[in-house]
Amino acid sequence: MTAITLAKGVTMGLRAAMDADPKVIIMGEDVGKLGGVFRVTDGLQKDFGEDRVIDTPLSESGILGTAVGLAMRGYRPVCEIQFDGFVYPAYDQIVSQVAKLHFRSRGKITMPIVIRIPFGGGIGAVEHHSESPEAYFAHTAGLKVVACSNPVDAYWMIQQAIAADDPIVFFEPKRRYWEKAELDEHSAPDPLFSSRVVQAGTDVTVLAYGPMVKTAVQAAMAAAEDGLSLEVIDLRTLSPLDMGPVHESARKTGRVVVVHEAPLTLGLGSEIAARVTEECFYSLEAPVLRVGGFDTPYPPSRIEEEYLPDLDRVLDAVDRSLAY
Amino acid sequence: MTTGFGPGLGEVFGPTHDGGGPDLIQLLTPEGERVEHPDFSFDLDDDAIKGFYRDLVMTRRIDTEATALQRQGELGIWASLLGQEAAQIGSGRAMREQDFAFPTYREHGVAWCRGIDPLHLLGLFRGVDQGGWDPLADKFALYTIVIGAQTLHATGYAMGLQRDGVIGTGDPDRDAAVIGYFGDGATSQGDVNEAFIWASVFNAPVVFFCQNNQWAISEPIERQSKIPLYQRALGFGFPGLRVDGNDVLAVYAVTRAALQRAREGSGPTFVEAYTYRMGAHTTSDDPTRYRLSADLEHWKLKDPIERVRAYLSRSGLADDDYYSAIDSEADDLAAGLRKGCLEMPDPDILDIFEAVYDETTPELQSQRQSYAAYLASFDDGPHTNGGGVR
């Protein structure tokens, strides 16, 4: 067992995937000698060569568009988008091509492409570097979307995503890149498309993913001091959603709060609220409440801590839920 | 005009290129005369030219039948290739079996060369499927409607060929190349320009085959470019050529050379096939609103089929019986196409859930089951809406 950072977890997972399958290639801006702006691909080009770790032109549509052709030739491209706000030039290739080719070809073409996107705020960055665009992709048929929240998941989930034959948008919580945890490489991972109870509780269910899992756990610890028992679930998979553990928890607590950094309107929380209401209506003691970013563009970084949901805003929602 | 920024466009690129300009590569004139070119020659025999003639006629017949089917309500829309047959047959026949083509939605002639059943082309336009052929087995990608997107796919596939080591081995059965089709309008797309850059810096074995048919729906080429398209290639770092797109011999010779250059590992080439869209953009378009009939008359004199026929006739290679036999074969093909089109079954709505993912999702299965149950609920007894579920 060694303690690794979340960034290192992704690096180790990428390395393992490249060792396991020579068709796995990495494409992105600055992923080669530099090792990526977050150093997630550190050392990979040195060990696997320039044909498998490709420093690409600065052209996101080009990264995804050529990945389509490489996938048709039997490769498994892992595309790094440098920052969340830079994915939009590739949006057409992702939504119209990557997501649809399996469907359009009736399964004759598979698109085993992983699109890695460091996402979310909290690092004091300039604009376009702190966004949470996951709903755009979760809304798109043909894509799958996952978000890791900790080093161990990062290590396993990236390997599972690369091994899958469907295109997967893989969100990495950039402000948690330097969080550490013990990794046991010989343990058995959870399935990729599964949510997980990370802290059991009885009074209110708090759902989170990516960077907000840590916030939710901190909220649960604070609540415990007041004698409140929060159950925290790490969604892990955003499309498809794994609602089984969520419904089970909702039936137990009767109260659900969803937390994400992304703007509230039509965010993941909206879909989750609808599904929990449909499946657990008679168990609910309160409406499903959402805590998220506001329906504004991401603000200048000096006030981002106010924009981003924090422990207190989660607990405020918990209180409001309990007030019903 | 002196700008202080160097020579004007006219000095750099020469005068306006009426008729394709001085750099137009031509091996067969509109009158059907073979002409020499210093860099390119057509070295197949006359039987090959007769084969091309058949290809051209069959392709045009498929196209006219499809247009008729649309007019009769059997296709939702059709994108005609009328006038562009030589550009497609010449380039399609230049491919080897192991080469891979990435088409737009108008490459019916290239599909013909790849041996794809023309009936498969109709599925997309009839609305029963989104391309019924096997893109990987036929080495002919699905039709791509988002303008220019496929040029990046072509470049990526070519990068895959590089990694597979099937470039520059010298083995004619092994070395492979990619050809990416697009039109003049697409050259304004970011994806096409990105594809040029990627192919250039990675030296990818891809031929960018632009059919400049002068029109992007209603917008003339002047709205896309102030310089001849083929001259753009130089700025990206690879050669550009302009070929008479209505001359099947020249298109074949130029494309074959460009594909061979790619297979040898010498990188991309831009081929601008200078041609004309004789029909509408699609059956939904009305070109009388934006272009002159005189232009059409001008280009009719450059018809890609007539010049081959003139060559065959004047050389004594074919007579009226030959042409009649080809026409008869084309009519048979069209009749079969029509019959097949009318018999194409509509897809089953429940099948749309199946091909979204390689590994389906619980939510999708749930939606499928719910809708199947909903449909089945109409089987239980009399209902008043005639069985429709809309």
Chai-1 contact restraints between the chains, C-beta under 6 A:
chainA,res_idxA,chainB,res_idxB,connection_type,confidence,min_distance_angstrom,max_distance_angstrom,comment,restraint_id
A,D51,B,R163,contact,1.0,0.0,6.0,A-B,restraint_1
A,P57,B,I197,contact,1.0,0.0,6.0,A-B,restraint_2
A,S59,B,E194,contact,1.0,0.0,6.0,A-B,restraint_3
A,S61,B,D191,contact,1.0,0.0,6.0,A-B,restraint_4
A,S61,B,E194,contact,1.0,0.0,6.0,A-B,restraint_5
A,G62,B,L152,contact,1.0,0.0,6.0,A-B,restraint_6
A,G62,B,E194,contact,1.0,0.0,6.0,A-B,restraint_7
A,G62,B,W198,contact,1.0,0.0,6.0,A-B,restraint_8
A,G65,B,L152,contact,1.0,0.0,6.0,A-B,restraint_9
A,G65,B,D191,contact,1.0,0.0,6.0,A-B,restraint_10
A,T66,B,L152,contact,1.0,0.0,6.0,A-B,restraint_11
A,T66,B,T155,contact,1.0,0.0,6.0,A-B,restraint_12
A,T66,B,G156,contact,1.0,0.0,6.0,A-B,restraint_13
A,T66,B,W198,contact,1.0,0.0,6.0,A-B,restraint_14
A,V68,B,H153,contact,1.0,0.0,6.0,A-B,restraint_15
A,V68,B,G156,contact,1.0,0.0,6.0,A-B,restraint_16
A,G69,B,H153,contact,1.0,0.0,6.0,A-B,restraint_17
A,G69,B,G156,contact,1.0,0.0,6.0,A-B,restraint_18
A,G69,B,Y157,contact,1.0,0.0,6.0,A-B,restraint_19
A,L70,B,G156,contact,1.0,0.0,6.0,A-B,restraint_20
A,L70,B,G160,contact,1.0,0.0,6.0,A-B,restraint_21
A,M72,B,Y157,contact,1.0,0.0,6.0,A-B,restraint_22
A,R73,B,Y157,contact,1.0,0.0,6.0,A-B,restraint_23
A,R73,B,G160,contact,1.0,0.0,6.0,A-B,restraint_24
A,Y75,B,G160,contact,1.0,0.0,6.0,A-B,restraint_25
A,S96,B,V146,contact,1.0,0.0,6.0,A-B,restraint_26
A,Q97,B,A149,contact,1.0,0.0,6.0,A-B,restraint_27
A,F103,B,A355,contact,1.0,0.0,6.0,A-B,restraint_28
A,F103,B,V356,contact,1.0,0.0,6.0,A-B,restraint_29
A,R104,B,Q130,contact,1.0,0.0,6.0,A-B,restraint_30
A,R104,B,L142,contact,1.0,0.0,6.0,A-B,restraint_31
A,S105,B,P135,contact,1.0,0.0,6.0,A-B,restraint_32
A,R106,B,A355,contact,1.0,0.0,6.0,A-B,restraint_33
A,G107,B,A355,contact,1.0,0.0,6.0,A-B,restraint_34
A,K108,B,D134,contact,1.0,0.0,6.0,A-B,restraint_35
A,T110,B,D358,contact,1.0,0.0,6.0,A-B,restraint_36
A,A141,B,V356,contact,1.0,0.0,6.0,A-B,restraint_37
A,G142,B,V356,contact,1.0,0.0,6.0,A-B,restraint_38
A,D165,B,D358,contact,1.0,0.0,6.0,A-B,restraint_39
A,D166,B,Y357,contact,1.0,0.0,6.0,A-B,restraint_40
A,D166,B,D358,contact,1.0,0.0,6.0,A-B,restraint_41
A,P240,B,T361,contact,1.0,0.0,6.0,A-B,restraint_42
A,P240,B,E363,contact,1.0,0.0,6.0,A-B,restraint_43
